[in-house]
Amino acid sequence: MVDVSDKAVTAREAVAEGFVRMAPQTLALALSGEGKKGDVRAVAEIAGVMAAKRTSDLIPMCHPLPIARAEVRVEAGEGGLSVTARVKTTGQTGVEMEALTAVSVACLTLYDMLKAAEKGMVIEGVRLVSKTGGKSGDWNAG
């Protein structure tokens, strides 16, 4: 792991997003809350939060961080479900990986819960949207 011991402790936040593209009937099923495995959006949001908290267990060189806030939202979008994660901490390194992991796992959870209805769903557009804090300062995707 990179040595961050000389870095200042600052408030840090990262936002990431992703999208699960699906057929209209699959989207309708997801929005109905009546999938075979339950409310797919609620489960995916919880899975994303859990993933943010366990990122250092999944990404080998990622520092374990005390997460102050992890919020994952799954919302209907044109052609599928949009996933957004916002993660905050106060520490010596940022939470970009935690936000990206939260989105990725939430998208995978949506796929898992809806695959009986449609196996051809596509997970796309997983990316960092913004980050604040730290030595490099603020950053926003263009």
KEMIMAR-497522 format. One record per residue (C-alpha): x, y, z; chain; residue in three letters. Coordinates in Angstrom, 1 decimal, m for minus. Layout:
# KEMIMAR-497522
<rec <X,Y,Z>,'A','ALA'>,
...
//
This chain:
# KEMIMAR-497522
<rec <0.0,0.0,0.0>,'A','MET'>,
<rec <1.0,3.6,m0.5>,'A','VAL'>,
<rec <2.3,5.3,2.6>,'A','ASP'>,
<rec <m0.2,8.0,3.5>,'A','VAL'>,
<rec <1.1,8.8,7.0>,'A','SER'>,
<rec <2.5,12.2,6.0>,'A','ASP'>,
<rec <m0.8,13.3,4.4>,'A','LYS'>,
<rec <m3.1,15.7,6.2>,'A','ALA'>,
<rec <m6.4,14.5,7.6>,'A','VAL'>,
<rec <m9.1,16.2,5.6>,'A','THR'>,
<rec <m12.8,15.7,4.9>,'A','ALA'>,
<rec <m13.2,13.7,1.7>,'A','ARG'>,
<rec <m16.1,12.8,m0.5>,'A','GLU'>,
<rec <m16.6,10.9,m3.7>,'A','ALA'>,
<rec <m19.5,10.3,m6.0>,'A','VAL'>,
<rec <m19.7,7.5,m8.6>,'A','ALA'>,
<rec <m22.4,6.4,m11.0>,'A','GLU'>,
<rec <m23.3,3.4,m13.1>,'A','GLY'>,
<rec <m26.2,2.1,m15.2>,'A','PHE'>,
<rec <m27.9,m1.2,m15.8>,'A','VAL'>,
<rec <m29.5,m1.2,m19.3>,'A','ARG'>,
<rec <m32.5,m3.5,m19.6>,'A','MET'>,
<rec <m35.7,m4.2,m21.6>,'A','ALA'>,
<rec <m38.8,m2.2,m20.7>,'A','PRO'>,
<rec <m40.6,m5.2,m19.2>,'A','GLN'>,
<rec <m37.6,m5.9,m16.9>,'A','THR'>,
<rec <m37.5,m2.3,m15.8>,'A','LEU'>,
<rec <m41.3,m2.4,m15.1>,'A','ALA'>,
<rec <m40.7,m5.5,m13.0>,'A','LEU'>,
<rec <m37.9,m3.8,m11.1>,'A','ALA'>,
<rec <m40.0,m0.7,m10.4>,'A','LEU'>,
<rec <m43.0,m2.8,m9.3>,'A','SER'>,
<rec <m41.1,m4.0,m6.2>,'A','GLY'>,
<rec <m42.6,m7.5,m6.9>,'A','GLU'>,
<rec <m39.6,m9.4,m8.3>,'A','GLY'>,
<rec <m39.1,m13.0,m7.3>,'A','LYS'>,
<rec <m36.3,m12.0,m5.0>,'A','LYS'>,
<rec <m38.1,m9.0,m3.5>,'A','GLY'>,
<rec <m37.6,m5.2,m3.9>,'A','ASP'>,
<rec <m34.6,m5.2,m6.2>,'A','VAL'>,
<rec <m33.8,m1.5,m5.8>,'A','ARG'>,
<rec <m33.8,m1.6,m2.0>,'A','ALA'>,
<rec <m31.6,m4.7,m1.9>,'A','VAL'>,
<rec <m29.2,m3.2,m4.4>,'A','ALA'>,
<rec <m28.9,0.0,m2.3>,'A','GLU'>,
<rec <m28.1,m2.0,0.8>,'A','ILE'>,
<rec <m25.6,m4.1,m1.1>,'A','ALA'>,
<rec <m23.9,m1.0,m2.3>,'A','GLY'>,
<rec <m23.5,0.4,1.2>,'A','VAL'>,
<rec <m22.2,m2.9,2.4>,'A','MET'>,
<rec <m19.7,m3.0,m0.4>,'A','ALA'>,
<rec <m18.4,0.6,0.3>,'A','ALA'>,
<rec <m17.7,m0.6,3.9>,'A','LYS'>,
<rec <m15.8,m3.7,2.7>,'A','ARG'>,
<rec <m13.8,m2.1,m0.2>,'A','THR'>,
<rec <m10.4,m2.7,1.4>,'A','SER'>,
<rec <m11.3,m6.4,1.7>,'A','ASP'>,
<rec <m11.9,m6.6,m2.0>,'A','LEU'>,
<rec <m9.2,m4.3,m3.5>,'A','ILE'>,
<rec <m5.8,m5.5,m2.4>,'A','PRO'>,
<rec <m3.9,m2.2,m2.1>,'A','MET'>,
<rec <m6.8,m0.1,m0.8>,'A','CYS'>,
<rec <m6.6,1.4,2.7>,'A','HIS'>,
<rec <m9.3,0.5,5.2>,'A','PRO'>,
<rec <m11.1,3.7,5.9>,'A','LEU'>,
<rec <m13.6,4.8,8.6>,'A','PRO'>,
<rec <m16.7,5.5,6.4>,'A','ILE'>,
<rec <m18.7,8.5,7.8>,'A','ALA'>,
<rec <m21.4,8.2,5.2>,'A','ARG'>,
<rec <m22.3,5.8,2.4>,'A','ALA'>,
<rec <m25.5,6.4,0.4>,'A','GLU'>,
<rec <m26.5,4.5,m2.7>,'A','VAL'>,
<rec <m29.5,5.4,m4.8>,'A','ARG'>,
<rec <m31.1,3.3,m7.5>,'A','VAL'>,
<rec <m33.5,5.2,m9.8>,'A','GLU'>,
<rec <m35.4,4.6,m13.0>,'A','ALA'>,
<rec <m33.6,6.0,m16.1>,'A','GLY'>,
<rec <m34.3,5.9,m19.8>,'A','GLU'>,
<rec <m33.7,2.2,m20.7>,'A','GLY'>,
<rec <m32.8,0.9,m17.2>,'A','GLY'>,
<rec <m31.8,1.7,m13.7>,'A','LEU'>,
<rec <m29.3,4.4,m12.7>,'A','SER'>,
<rec <m27.1,3.9,m9.6>,'A','VAL'>,
<rec <m25.4,6.7,m7.7>,'A','THR'>,
<rec <m23.1,6.3,m4.7>,'A','ALA'>,
<rec <m21.9,9.1,m2.4>,'A','ARG'>,
<rec <m19.3,8.2,0.2>,'A','VAL'>,
<rec <m17.6,10.5,2.9>,'A','LYS'>,
<rec <m14.8,10.1,5.3>,'A','THR'>,
<rec <m12.3,12.2,7.2>,'A','THR'>,
<rec <m8.9,10.8,6.7>,'A','GLY'>,
<rec <m5.6,10.7,4.9>,'A','GLN'>,
<rec <m6.8,9.2,1.7>,'A','THR'>,
<rec <m9.9,9.5,m0.5>,'A','GLY'>,
<rec <m13.0,7.4,m0.9>,'A','VAL'>,
<rec <m13.1,7.1,m4.7>,'A','GLU'>,
<rec <m12.6,3.3,m4.6>,'A','MET'>,
<rec <m15.4,3.0,m2.0>,'A','GLU'>,
<rec <m17.8,4.9,m4.2>,'A','ALA'>,
<rec <m16.9,3.0,m7.3>,'A','LEU'>,
<rec <m17.1,m0.3,m5.4>,'A','THR'>,
<rec <m20.6,0.6,m4.1>,'A','ALA'>,
<rec <m21.9,1.4,m7.6>,'A','VAL'>,
<rec <m20.3,m1.8,m9.1>,'A','SER'>,
<rec <m21.8,m4.1,m6.4>,'A','VAL'>,
<rec <m25.2,m2.4,m6.6>,'A','ALA'>,
<rec <m25.2,m2.9,m10.3>,'A','CYS'>,
<rec <m24.2,m6.5,m10.0>,'A','LEU'>,
<rec <m27.0,m7.0,m7.4>,'A','THR'>,
<rec <m29.6,m5.6,m9.8>,'A','LEU'>,
<rec <m28.3,m8.0,m12.4>,'A','TYR'>,
<rec <m28.5,m10.9,m10.0>,'A','ASP'>,
<rec <m32.0,m10.1,m8.8>,'A','MET'>,
<rec <m33.4,m9.6,m12.4>,'A','LEU'>,
<rec <m31.4,m12.2,m14.4>,'A','LYS'>,
<rec <m34.4,m14.6,m14.3>,'A','ALA'>,
<rec <m36.3,m12.0,m16.3>,'A','ALA'>,
<rec <m33.5,m11.0,m18.6>,'A','GLU'>,
<rec <m30.0,m12.3,m19.0>,'A','LYS'>,
<rec <m29.0,m9.7,m21.7>,'A','GLY'>,
<rec <m28.9,m6.8,m19.3>,'A','MET'>,
<rec <m25.7,m4.6,m19.7>,'A','VAL'>,
<rec <m23.9,m2.9,m16.9>,'A','ILE'>,
<rec <m22.3,0.3,m18.3>,'A','GLU'>,
<rec <m20.9,3.7,m17.5>,'A','GLY'>,
<rec <m19.4,2.9,m14.1>,'A','VAL'>,
<rec <m17.3,6.0,m13.4>,'A','ARG'>,
<rec <m16.2,8.5,m10.8>,'A','LEU'>,
<rec <m18.3,11.7,m11.1>,'A','VAL'>,
<rec <m16.6,13.8,m8.5>,'A','SER'>,
<rec <m14.2,13.9,m5.5>,'A','LYS'>,
<rec <m13.4,16.5,m2.9>,'A','THR'>,
<rec <m10.6,16.9,m0.4>,'A','GLY'>,
<rec <m7.1,15.9,m0.1>,'A','GLY'>,
<rec <m3.8,17.1,m1.6>,'A','LYS'>,
<rec <m5.1,17.0,m5.2>,'A','SER'>,
<rec <m8.2,19.0,m4.3>,'A','GLY'>,
<rec <m11.6,18.8,m6.0>,'A','ASP'>,
<rec <m12.2,17.0,m9.3>,'A','TRP'>,
<rec <m15.3,16.7,m11.4>,'A','ASN'>,
<rec <m15.9,14.6,m14.5>,'A','ALA'>,
<rec <m16.4,16.6,m17.7>,'A','GLY'>,
//
